[in-house]
Amino acid sequence: MNSITTFRNLDVYQLAFQLQQTVFSESKNWPRDETYALTGQSRRSSRSIGANIAEAWAKRRYPAHFLSKLTDADGELQETTHWLLTATACGYLEVSTERELAGMCSEIGGMIGAMMAKHDKFCLR
């Protein structure tokens, strides 16, 4: 923990950022009529994962707030998973790509869950 001085040092943040960038890249090829629905929602929710992790990091003085923001990050992760499944069902995302992204989502979820379970170790005293 001592080597982590910013949210950017968190492995979970780095993976969430990688996920958001991959979602952005993949969604560039989705139909224009999905711009404000599937494309926008997928991009927004995937970006919110890392944003909520960053915000949680800033709220480490307040354990309940820290835990709340991690919960929000997990909720955005679940929403992103839904949108990726939807994109695959609509034929906009290759099944192999969805599986790769689902693996990233699962890994991020496990990391967020571990942080939530031991949130007191991250909080400032």
Summary of the structure (lengths in Angstrom):
residues: 125
radius of gyration: 15.2
end to end distance: 13.4
largest distance: 50.0
contacts: 365
relative contact order: 0.17
helix: 81%
strand: 0%
